[in-house]
Amino acid sequence: MSEVVPPEELLPRAREIAREIAETTAPVSIALTRQMLWRFAGAPDPFGLLKVDGAFAMALGATGDVKEGVSAFLEKRPPQFPGRVTADMPNGYPWWRDGNG
């Protein structure tokens, strides 16, 4: 997505985009993405990130969050993600305790 807005509209537009992301993205996905950004931002190459991300993508692919996200999109309604960060993080999380990033 790319758009140009006048300087005085930049912050309000950025907040709109951030709100939309927060309202339409599963909390478990947000938590994992945030951890990967923090832990791999300074990595010299993407290989450690790809290893972790690929495993989590496979693990989360069959969860209720994915099913709900697809259903909500097709039904044109806001999603109600069932996954909770406190209880539904995928196996292998936290991966950095195993020395993988």
All heavy atoms as an XYZ file, in Angstrom:
774
protein
N       0.843     -1.166      0.000
C       0.000      0.000      0.000
C       0.891      1.232      0.000
O       1.876      1.305      0.716
C      -0.887     -0.012      1.250
C      -1.806      1.166      1.336
S      -3.092      0.842      2.536
C      -2.781      2.120      3.690
N       0.526      2.186     -0.779
C       1.288      3.415     -0.868
C       0.322      4.568     -1.083
O      -0.599      4.465     -1.907
C       2.275      3.328     -2.034
O       2.952      4.546     -2.182
N       0.508      5.607     -0.354
C      -0.306      6.796     -0.553
C       0.459      8.021     -0.078
O       1.354      7.919      0.754
C      -1.665      6.698      0.139
C      -1.608      6.659      1.646
C      -2.979      6.467      2.268
O      -3.680      7.476      2.493
O      -3.352      5.313      2.529
N       0.089      9.150     -0.620
C       0.711     10.414     -0.248
C      -0.373     11.280      0.384
O      -1.468     11.414     -0.164
C       1.304     11.126     -1.489
C       1.891     12.467     -1.109
C       2.358     10.243     -2.138
N      -0.065     11.814      1.547
C      -0.999     12.710      2.226
C      -0.277     13.997      2.592
O       0.947     14.004      2.761
C      -1.603     12.061      3.492
C      -2.409     10.821      3.148
C      -0.533     11.720      4.502
N      -1.009     15.088      2.746
C      -0.381     16.331      3.187
C       0.228     16.145      4.579
O      -0.249     15.319      5.366
C      -1.544     17.329      3.224
C      -2.602     16.746      2.361
C      -2.429     15.254      2.453
N       1.275     16.894      4.885
C       1.963     16.738      6.176
C       1.037     16.773      7.387
O       1.200     15.995      8.318
C       2.952     17.906      6.210
C       3.208     18.216      4.771
C       1.915     17.920      4.052
N       0.045     17.619      7.373
C      -0.853     17.731      8.528
C      -1.780     16.519      8.680
O      -2.355     16.291      9.739
C      -1.681     19.027      8.465
C      -2.633     19.104      7.297
C      -2.022     19.644      6.006
O      -0.782     19.842      5.937
O      -2.779     19.838      5.062
N      -1.899     15.709      7.642
C      -2.738     14.508      7.696
C      -1.935     13.236      7.945
O      -2.510     12.154      8.098
C      -3.527     14.362      6.391
C      -4.548     15.448      6.171
C      -5.270     15.291      4.842
O      -5.330     14.159      4.310
O      -5.771     16.316      4.333
N      -0.615     13.363      7.998
C       0.236     12.182      8.105
C      -0.009     11.391      9.384
O      -0.260     10.183      9.339
C       1.709     12.576      8.001
C       2.702     11.418      8.066
C       2.452     10.439      6.933
C       4.116     11.948      8.019
N       0.064     12.024     10.532
C      -0.114     11.303     11.796
C      -1.525     10.733     11.938
O      -1.674      9.559     12.305
C       0.241     12.197     12.983
C       0.356     11.509     14.328
C       1.326     10.339     14.278
C       0.796     12.504     15.387
N      -2.580     11.508     11.640
C      -3.917     10.889     11.713
C      -4.073      9.684     10.776
O      -4.677      8.677     11.141
C      -4.865     12.026     11.305
C      -4.129     13.273     11.643
C      -2.680     12.946     11.393
N      -3.517      9.770      9.575
C      -3.618      8.646      8.639
C      -2.826      7.445      9.137
O      -3.285      6.294      9.037
C      -3.129      9.054      7.242
C      -3.240      7.968      6.230
C      -4.690      7.531      5.998
N      -4.723      6.416      5.071
C      -5.396      5.305      5.272
N      -6.146      5.155      6.345
N      -5.364      4.334      4.388
N      -1.654      7.687      9.686
C      -0.854      6.592     10.250
C      -1.606      5.904     11.385
O      -1.582      4.675     11.505
C       0.489      7.120     10.730
N      -2.285      6.677     12.197
C      -3.069      6.095     13.294
C      -4.236      5.265     12.760
O      -4.563      4.221     13.319
C      -3.572      7.193     14.223
C      -2.466      7.741     15.092
C      -3.005      8.723     16.105
N      -1.937      9.141     16.992
C      -1.709     10.382     17.358
N      -2.482     11.365     16.914
N      -0.719     10.676     18.170
N      -4.876      5.720     11.691
C      -5.957      4.947     11.072
C      -5.445      3.593     10.589
O      -6.092      2.565     10.804
C      -6.543      5.703      9.873
C      -7.427      6.860     10.205
C      -7.902      7.572      8.936
O      -8.007      6.915      7.875
O      -8.155      8.783      9.010
N      -4.309      3.616      9.933
C      -3.729      2.372      9.422
C      -3.364      1.442     10.577
O      -3.651      0.243     10.535
C      -2.506      2.664      8.532
C      -2.949      3.380      7.248
C      -1.758      1.374      8.190
C      -1.807      3.957      6.438
N      -2.749      1.984     11.616
C      -2.371      1.170     12.776
C      -3.606      0.589     13.453
O      -3.614     -0.586     13.861
C      -1.568      2.009     13.766
N      -4.669      1.367     13.580
C      -5.904      0.886     14.193
C      -6.505     -0.254     13.364
O      -6.936     -1.269     13.908
C      -6.917      2.027     14.334
C      -8.144      1.647     15.137
C      -9.097      2.825     15.376
N      -8.429      3.948     16.011
C      -8.138      5.110     15.384
N      -8.464      5.293     14.125
N      -7.536      6.086     16.027
N      -6.499     -0.106     12.051
C      -7.028     -1.151     11.181
C      -6.228     -2.447     11.329
O      -6.805     -3.532     11.427
C      -7.013     -0.701      9.726
C      -7.551     -1.749      8.783
C      -7.484     -1.338      7.322
O      -7.296     -0.149      7.031
O      -7.610     -2.236      6.478
N      -4.926     -2.331     11.385
C      -4.075     -3.514     11.568
C      -4.390     -4.184     12.905
O      -4.565     -5.398     12.985
C      -2.586     -3.143     11.464
C      -2.242     -2.748     10.030
C      -1.702     -4.304     11.936
C      -0.874     -2.109      9.879
N      -4.479     -3.386     13.965
C      -4.738     -3.936     15.298
C      -6.104     -4.601     15.387
O      -6.265     -5.613     16.069
C      -4.630     -2.829     16.338
N      -7.086     -4.066     14.681
C      -8.440     -4.604     14.756
C      -8.653     -5.823     13.868
O      -9.600     -6.568     14.074
C      -9.455     -3.520     14.389
C      -9.546     -2.431     15.432
C     -10.420     -1.253     14.999
O     -10.876     -1.226     13.827
O     -10.633     -0.358     15.828
N      -7.793     -6.034     12.889
C      -8.025     -7.123     11.937
C      -6.927     -8.181     11.940
O      -6.906     -9.042     11.055
C      -8.191     -6.567     10.505
O      -7.003     -5.879     10.131
C      -9.381     -5.644     10.407
N      -6.044     -8.133     12.915
C      -4.951     -9.098     12.997
C      -5.051     -9.858     14.315
O      -5.304     -9.273     15.363
C      -3.594     -8.377     12.894
O      -3.578     -7.594     11.709
C      -2.451     -9.362     12.858
N      -4.831    -11.147     14.260
C      -4.921    -11.990     15.454
C      -3.853    -11.598     16.475
O      -2.691    -11.394     16.115
C      -4.763    -13.455     15.066
N      -4.233    -11.510     17.758
C      -3.270    -11.155     18.803
C      -2.038    -12.069     18.855
O      -0.925    -11.606     19.086
C      -4.083    -11.256     20.089
C      -5.485    -10.973     19.656
C      -5.596    -11.596     18.284
N      -2.227    -13.366     18.626
C      -1.082    -14.294     18.638
C      -0.117    -13.927     17.509
O       1.102    -13.896     17.698
C      -1.545    -15.756     18.540
C      -0.370    -16.696     18.313
C      -2.312    -16.159     19.800
N      -0.646    -13.608     16.345
C       0.208    -13.213     15.215
C       0.954    -11.921     15.507
O       2.136    -11.793     15.178
C      -0.634    -13.045     13.951
O      -1.141    -14.273     13.544
N       0.282    -10.972     16.114
C       0.930     -9.710     16.466
C       2.057     -9.951     17.458
O       3.160     -9.421     17.310
C      -0.086     -8.702     17.032
C      -1.044     -8.246     15.924
C       0.624     -7.502     17.658
C      -2.198     -7.394     16.411
N       1.804    -10.775     18.460
C       2.830    -11.057     19.476
C       4.046    -11.731     18.858
O       5.194    -11.371     19.165
C       2.241    -11.921     20.589
N       3.822    -12.716     17.987
C       4.946    -13.394     17.336
C       5.718    -12.448     16.425
O       6.952    -12.436     16.434
C       4.450    -14.589     16.529
C       4.091    -15.821     17.331
C       3.426    -16.858     16.441
C       5.316    -16.411     17.991
N       5.007    -11.658     15.652
C       5.662    -10.713     14.748
C       6.499     -9.718     15.527
O       7.637     -9.413     15.158
C       4.615     -9.984     13.892
O       3.896    -10.957     13.127
C       5.261     -8.981     12.961
N       5.957     -9.217     16.605
C       6.694     -8.257     17.434
C       7.984     -8.874     17.979
O       9.045     -8.263     17.924
C       5.800     -7.781     18.573
C       6.430     -6.728     19.401
C       5.458     -6.220     20.440
N       6.153     -5.227     21.230
C       5.795     -4.853     22.423
N       4.711     -5.357     22.973
N       6.486     -3.963     23.088
N       7.892    -10.093     18.486
C       9.090    -10.757     19.010
C      10.126    -10.982     17.911
O      11.323    -10.782     18.121
C       8.727    -12.091     19.662
C       8.072    -11.953     21.003
C       9.001    -11.339     22.036
O      10.211    -11.570     22.049
N       8.431    -10.521     22.905
N       9.665    -11.389     16.735
C      10.613    -11.612     15.643
C      11.269    -10.304     15.209
O      12.473    -10.275     14.934
C       9.912    -12.305     14.470
C       9.614    -13.760     14.770
S       8.974    -14.698     13.365
C       7.307    -14.081     13.255
N      10.499     -9.227     15.157
C      11.090     -7.927     14.799
C      12.151     -7.523     15.805
O      13.249     -7.094     15.438
C      10.000     -6.854     14.717
C       9.144     -6.882     13.466
C       7.934     -5.960     13.630
C       9.961     -6.467     12.258
N      11.842     -7.640     17.080
C      12.800     -7.250     18.116
C      14.043     -8.136     18.097
O      15.165     -7.674     18.231
C      12.161     -7.322     19.500
C      11.374     -6.107     19.839
C      10.017     -6.012     19.905
C      11.870     -4.800     20.142
N       9.641     -4.741     20.223
C      10.765     -3.965     20.382
C      13.148     -4.243     20.225
C      10.889     -2.630     20.708
C      13.270     -2.905     20.548
C      12.161     -2.115     20.794
N      13.852     -9.417     17.948
C      14.970    -10.345     18.086
C      15.822    -10.504     16.834
O      16.976    -10.898     16.930
C      14.457    -11.697     18.562
C      13.835    -11.535     19.945
C      13.524    -12.810     20.615
N      12.954    -12.533     21.914
C      13.669    -12.301     23.020
N      14.972    -12.335     22.991
N      13.059    -12.050     24.160
N      15.279    -10.201     15.658
C      16.042    -10.393     14.432
C      16.381     -9.095     13.705
O      16.995     -9.137     12.632
C      15.289    -11.326     13.480
C      15.247    -12.752     13.967
C      14.089    -13.273     14.505
C      16.372    -13.563     13.894
C      14.044    -14.586     14.957
C      16.337    -14.870     14.339
C      15.171    -15.383     14.876
N      16.007     -7.953     14.244
C      16.246     -6.678     13.557
C      17.727     -6.457     13.246
O      18.070     -5.915     12.207
C      15.704     -5.520     14.381
N      18.601     -6.879     14.120
C      20.020     -6.672     13.902
C      20.761     -7.878     13.382
O      22.004     -7.891     13.343
N      20.037     -8.887     12.936
C      20.685    -10.109     12.453
C      21.466     -9.836     11.170
O      21.042     -9.037     10.337
C      19.644    -11.193     12.207
N      22.591    -10.478     10.998
C      23.403    -10.249      9.805
C      22.808    -10.853      8.523
O      23.183    -10.476      7.426
C      24.730    -10.931     10.141
C      24.374    -11.978     11.139
C      23.225    -11.408     11.934
N      21.878    -11.813      8.691
C      21.229    -12.425      7.532
C      19.834    -12.883      7.967
O      19.528    -12.917      9.152
C      22.053    -13.597      6.986
C      22.267    -14.683      8.024
O      21.271    -15.220      8.547
O      23.446    -15.000      8.315
N      18.980    -13.225      7.022
C      17.597    -13.588      7.370
C      17.375    -15.063      7.710
O      16.254    -15.460      7.993
C      16.827    -13.227      6.097
C      17.805    -13.514      5.005
C      19.145    -13.089      5.572
N      18.406    -15.862      7.721
C      18.217    -17.306      7.808
C      17.629    -17.772      9.138
O      16.776    -18.663      9.163
C      19.510    -18.031      7.477
C      20.020    -17.677      6.107
C      21.223    -17.022      5.948
C      19.254    -17.942      4.978
C      21.670    -16.654      4.688
C      19.691    -17.583      3.714
C      20.906    -16.936      3.576
N      18.054    -17.198     10.234
C      17.475    -17.554     11.536
C      16.005    -17.174     11.606
O      15.167    -17.943     12.089
N      15.679    -16.013     11.099
C      14.290    -15.556     11.069
C      13.435    -16.479     10.204
O      12.340    -16.878     10.603
C      14.206    -14.126     10.532
C      12.800    -13.614     10.217
C      11.962    -13.535     11.472
C      12.873    -12.277      9.521
N      13.921    -16.822      9.042
C      13.158    -17.683      8.142
C      12.886    -19.051      8.765
O      11.808    -19.617      8.593
C      13.875    -17.831      6.804
C      13.949    -16.545      5.970
C      14.847    -16.761      4.759
C      12.573    -16.086      5.563
N      13.851    -19.562      9.502
C      13.677    -20.853     10.159
C      12.554    -20.778     11.200
O      11.671    -21.627     11.243
C      14.988    -21.280     10.818
C      14.911    -22.595     11.534
C      16.253    -22.941     12.154
C      16.176    -24.214     12.956
N      17.421    -24.499     13.650
N      12.578    -19.755     12.004
C      11.570    -19.577     13.054
C      10.213    -19.255     12.439
O       9.189    -19.849     12.788
C      12.009    -18.463     14.037
C      10.900    -18.097     14.997
C      13.249    -18.905     14.797
N      10.194    -18.309     11.505
C       8.937    -17.877     10.894
C       8.256    -19.024     10.157
O       7.038    -19.208     10.258
C       9.201    -16.713      9.940
C       7.936    -16.214      9.276
O       6.998    -15.825      9.999
O       7.887    -16.205      8.037
N       9.011    -19.803      9.428
C       8.427    -20.913      8.689
C       7.769    -21.935      9.602
O       6.657    -22.411      9.328
N       8.431    -22.257     10.692
C       7.870    -23.231     11.643
C       6.584    -22.705     12.265
O       5.600    -23.440     12.405
C       8.902    -23.549     12.725
N       6.572    -21.431     12.635
C       5.369    -20.862     13.227
C       4.238    -20.736     12.217
O       3.074    -20.941     12.547
C       5.659    -19.513     13.882
C       6.460    -19.624     15.156
C       7.358    -18.651     15.501
C       6.309    -20.706     16.013
C       8.095    -18.742     16.669
C       7.039    -20.819     17.177
C       7.934    -19.821     17.515
N       4.552    -20.394     10.990
C       3.518    -20.294      9.954
C       2.838    -21.652      9.766
O       1.606    -21.729      9.640
C       4.115    -19.799      8.642
N       3.617    -22.700      9.758
C       3.049    -24.046      9.617
C       2.196    -24.397     10.839
O       1.098    -24.935     10.704
C       4.162    -25.076      9.442
C       4.940    -24.920      8.145
S       3.939    -25.201      6.687
C       3.711    -26.953      6.798
N       2.691    -24.082     12.029
C       1.962    -24.415     13.257
C       0.653    -23.632     13.365
O      -0.364    -24.176     13.811
C       2.839    -24.142     14.478
N       0.663    -22.392     12.966
C      -0.529    -21.558     13.113
C      -1.524    -21.730     11.976
O      -2.677    -21.313     12.092
C      -0.122    -20.081     13.211
C       0.684    -19.704     14.451
C       1.160    -18.270     14.359
C      -0.146    -19.916     15.707
N      -1.104    -22.351     10.881
C      -1.961    -22.477      9.710
C      -3.274    -23.204      9.936
O      -4.244    -22.962      9.230
N      -3.322    -24.081     10.916
C      -4.541    -24.851     11.161
C      -5.281    -24.403     12.416
O      -6.173    -25.095     12.890
C      -4.185    -26.332     11.276
N      -4.949    -23.236     12.929
C      -5.580    -22.776     14.172
C      -6.913    -22.091     13.924
O      -7.257    -21.716     12.798
C      -4.663    -21.799     14.930
O      -4.512    -20.613     14.139
C      -3.314    -22.429     15.246
N      -7.633    -21.889     14.992
C      -8.905    -21.185     14.923
C      -8.762    -19.757     14.459
O      -9.678    -19.198     13.843
N      -7.616    -19.132     14.735
C      -7.401    -17.759     14.284
C      -7.427    -17.658     12.762
O      -8.025    -16.751     12.193
C      -6.068    -17.204     14.801
C      -6.117    -16.769     16.253
O      -7.230    -16.695     16.822
O      -5.041    -16.494     16.813
N      -6.780    -18.602     12.095
C      -6.750    -18.587     10.633
C      -8.151    -18.834     10.080
O      -8.614    -18.133      9.177
C      -5.744    -19.616     10.083
C      -5.866    -19.753      8.578
C      -4.326    -19.219     10.468
N      -8.830    -19.818     10.638
C     -10.189    -20.111     10.184
C     -11.106    -18.911     10.377
O     -11.903    -18.567      9.496
C     -10.725    -21.336     10.918
C      -9.975    -22.610     10.566
C     -10.369    -23.755     11.468
C      -9.456    -24.947     11.196
N      -9.580    -25.987     12.196
N     -10.992    -18.254     11.522
C     -11.812    -17.082     11.803
C     -11.463    -15.921     10.882
O     -12.349    -15.222     10.393
C     -11.666    -16.648     13.265
C     -12.301    -15.311     13.608
C     -13.808    -15.220     13.337
O     -14.470    -16.255     13.121
O     -14.328    -14.084     13.334
N     -10.187    -15.720     10.632
C      -9.774    -14.635      9.744
C     -10.331    -14.802      8.343
O     -10.846    -13.845      7.747
N     -10.261    -16.007      7.811
C     -10.793    -16.279      6.472
C     -12.314    -16.124      6.465
O     -12.880    -15.482      5.579
C     -10.377    -17.685      5.985
C     -11.100    -18.056      4.704
C      -8.868    -17.750      5.802
N     -12.981    -16.684      7.459
C     -14.447    -16.579      7.522
C     -14.887    -15.121      7.627
O     -15.821    -14.703      6.936
C     -14.994    -17.352      8.723
O     -14.778    -18.726      8.565
N     -14.229    -14.359      8.490
C     -14.597    -12.951      8.660
C     -14.395    -12.173      7.363
O     -15.229    -11.344      6.984
C     -13.775    -12.327      9.785
N     -13.306    -12.452      6.675
C     -13.051    -11.778      5.398
C     -14.141    -12.117      4.383
O     -14.704    -11.223      3.737
C     -11.676    -12.180      4.863
C     -11.369    -11.609      3.517
C     -10.958    -10.292      3.385
C     -11.516    -12.376      2.381
C     -10.684     -9.757      2.141
C     -11.240    -11.855      1.124
C     -10.827    -10.539      1.000
N     -14.446    -13.387      4.234
C     -15.448    -13.817      3.255
C     -16.845    -13.299      3.603
O     -17.634    -12.991      2.711
C     -15.462    -15.340      3.139
C     -14.206    -15.968      2.531
C     -14.278    -17.484      2.611
C     -13.992    -15.499      1.102
N     -17.126    -13.203      4.899
C     -18.439    -12.736      5.345
C     -18.485    -11.217      5.525
O     -19.512    -10.681      5.936
C     -18.806    -13.437      6.651
C     -18.961    -14.935      6.482
C     -19.033    -15.690      7.801
O     -19.176    -15.059      8.872
O     -18.948    -16.939      7.762
N     -17.362    -10.559      5.250
C     -17.257     -9.089      5.344
C     -17.698     -8.571      6.723
O     -18.515     -7.671      6.845
C     -18.061     -8.426      4.233
C     -17.538     -8.767      2.851
C     -18.318     -8.058      1.780
C     -17.927     -8.319      0.370
N     -16.921     -9.165     -0.013
N     -17.105     -9.173      7.749
C     -17.397     -8.771      9.124
C     -16.103     -8.686      9.915
O     -15.091     -9.260      9.516
C     -18.343     -9.771      9.773
C     -17.754    -11.166      9.872
C     -18.625    -12.099     10.693
N     -18.130    -13.466     10.640
C     -17.086    -13.936     11.321
N     -16.408    -13.143     12.136
N     -16.706    -15.206     11.208
N     -16.118     -7.979     11.028
C     -14.905     -7.920     11.859
C     -14.588     -9.297     12.450
O     -15.499    -10.023     12.853
C     -15.265     -6.931     12.979
C     -16.469     -6.210     12.496
C     -17.181     -7.129     11.543
N     -13.317     -9.668     12.504
C     -12.955    -10.970     13.063
C     -13.061    -10.996     14.587
O     -12.908     -9.972     15.250
C     -11.500    -11.149     12.624
C     -10.986     -9.762     12.476
C     -12.151     -8.935     12.015
N     -13.336    -12.165     15.102
C     -13.338    -12.419     16.548
C     -12.363    -13.572     16.788
O     -12.749    -14.727     16.855
C     -14.746    -12.788     17.033
C     -15.778    -11.707     16.815
C     -15.500    -10.488     17.661
O     -15.164    -10.596     18.842
N     -15.607     -9.317     17.065
N     -11.078    -13.241     16.862
C     -10.049    -14.277     16.955
C     -10.113    -15.001     18.292
O     -10.112    -14.378     19.344
C      -8.670    -13.656     16.768
C      -8.477    -13.064     15.404
C      -8.408    -11.694     15.220
C      -8.384    -13.877     14.287
C      -8.236    -11.146     13.961
C      -8.222    -13.344     13.021
C      -8.144    -11.975     12.858
N     -10.143    -16.340     18.267
C     -10.225    -17.096     19.519
C      -8.879    -17.258     20.234
O      -8.848    -17.476     21.443
C     -10.753    -18.458     19.069
C     -10.266    -18.604     17.665
C     -10.287    -17.207     17.093
N      -7.775    -17.172     19.515
C      -6.457    -17.399     20.116
C      -6.082    -16.303     21.102
O      -6.359    -15.125     20.882
N      -5.439    -16.709     22.197
C      -4.989    -15.775     23.237
C      -3.486    -15.921     23.430
O      -2.966    -17.035     23.495
C      -5.702    -16.041     24.564
C      -7.210    -15.857     24.492
C      -7.567    -14.375     24.328
N      -8.952    -14.181     23.993
C      -9.392    -13.751     22.810
N      -8.562    -13.512     21.830
N     -10.672    -13.582     22.586
N      -2.819    -14.788     23.545
C      -1.368    -14.783     23.735
C      -0.996    -15.522     25.019
O       0.012    -16.213     25.072
C      -0.827    -13.337     23.741
C       0.649    -13.297     24.072
C      -1.101    -12.668     22.395
N      -1.825    -15.411     26.029
C      -1.521    -16.041     27.313
C      -1.630    -17.559     27.295
O      -1.089    -18.218     28.182
C      -2.468    -15.499     28.403
O      -3.825    -15.694     27.958
C      -2.228    -14.032     28.660
N      -2.310    -18.122     26.284
C      -2.528    -19.566     26.298
C      -2.277    -20.266     24.966
O      -2.158    -21.496     24.952
C      -3.969    -19.854     26.727
N      -2.203    -19.547     23.866
C      -2.213    -20.194     22.557
C      -1.007    -19.916     21.677
O      -1.100    -20.048     20.454
C      -3.496    -19.785     21.809
C      -4.741    -20.210     22.553
O      -4.786    -21.380     22.984
O      -5.658    -19.384     22.715
N       0.112    -19.582     22.270
C       1.316    -19.413     21.462
C       1.713    -20.789     20.928
O       1.507    -21.810     21.580
C       2.443    -18.801     22.286
C       2.125    -17.398     22.805
S       1.775    -16.199     21.506
C       3.416    -15.671     21.112
N       2.271    -20.843     19.723
C       2.578    -22.147     19.114
C       3.731    -22.864     19.813
O       4.539    -22.247     20.512
C       2.961    -21.776     17.688
C       3.427    -20.373     17.767
C       2.628    -19.728     18.858
N       3.783    -24.174     19.606
C       4.905    -24.957     20.131
C       6.210    -24.372     19.590
O       6.277    -23.958     18.441
C       4.789    -26.420     19.708
C       3.684    -27.133     20.443
O       3.300    -26.743     21.540
N       3.160    -28.183     19.848
N       7.204    -24.347     20.431
C       8.485    -23.774     20.031
C       8.667    -22.351     20.516
O       9.755    -21.800     20.433
N       7.615    -21.742     21.020
C       7.708    -20.386     21.571
C       7.911    -20.501     23.063
O       7.213    -21.276     23.701
C       6.422    -19.602     21.291
C       6.473    -18.203     21.848
C       7.018    -17.178     21.098
C       6.002    -17.922     23.115
C       7.095    -15.898     21.611
C       6.081    -16.651     23.626
C       6.619    -15.646     22.883
O       6.701    -14.377     23.383
N       8.839    -19.809     23.628
C       9.822    -18.887     23.088
C      11.039    -19.614     22.512
O      11.707    -20.360     23.206
C      10.214    -18.015     24.270
C       9.983    -18.881     25.466
C       8.874    -19.836     25.092
N      11.302    -19.400     21.252
C      12.375    -20.104     20.546
C      13.767    -19.679     20.995
O      14.692    -20.446     20.902
C      12.239    -19.904     19.039
C      12.576    -18.510     18.617
C      13.817    -18.050     18.263
C      11.717    -17.400     18.538
N      13.764    -16.711     17.957
C      12.465    -16.288     18.129
C      10.350    -17.211     18.773
C      11.922    -15.025     17.958
C       9.809    -15.962     18.592
C      10.596    -14.892     18.183
N      13.938    -18.451     21.483
C      15.274    -17.952     21.832
C      15.862    -18.663     23.040
O      17.061    -18.634     23.235
C      15.251    -16.443     22.046
C      14.318    -15.994     23.118
C      14.607    -15.855     24.450
C      12.966    -15.619     22.957
N      13.508    -15.434     25.128
C      12.467    -15.262     24.247
C      12.094    -15.535     21.889
C      11.168    -14.840     24.457
C      10.803    -15.116     22.110
C      10.348    -14.772     23.371
N      15.069    -19.326     23.815
C      15.595    -20.093     24.953
C      16.360    -21.329     24.493
O      17.124    -21.904     25.216
C      14.482    -20.485     25.895
C      13.897    -19.285     26.606
C      12.923    -19.693     27.649
N      12.334    -18.503     28.256
C      11.189    -18.494     28.895
N      10.499    -19.604     29.034
N      10.722    -17.374     29.405
N      16.117    -21.717     23.231
C      16.815    -22.869     22.657
C      18.094    -22.456     21.928
O      18.724    -23.269     21.258
C      15.903    -23.603     21.664
C      14.667    -24.165     22.344
O      14.735    -24.478     23.540
O      13.631    -24.275     21.665
N      18.419    -21.164     21.987
C      19.599    -20.661     21.309
C      19.396    -20.427     19.824
O      20.360    -20.340     19.066
N      18.148    -20.264     19.391
C      17.863    -20.055     17.969
C      17.497    -18.605     17.642
O      16.688    -18.350     16.779
C      16.707    -20.967     17.526
C      17.080    -22.415     17.564
O      18.189    -22.759     17.213
N      16.177    -23.262     17.999
N      18.086    -17.684     18.305
C      17.803    -16.293     17.968
C      17.484    -15.515     19.107
O      16.989    -14.986     19.817
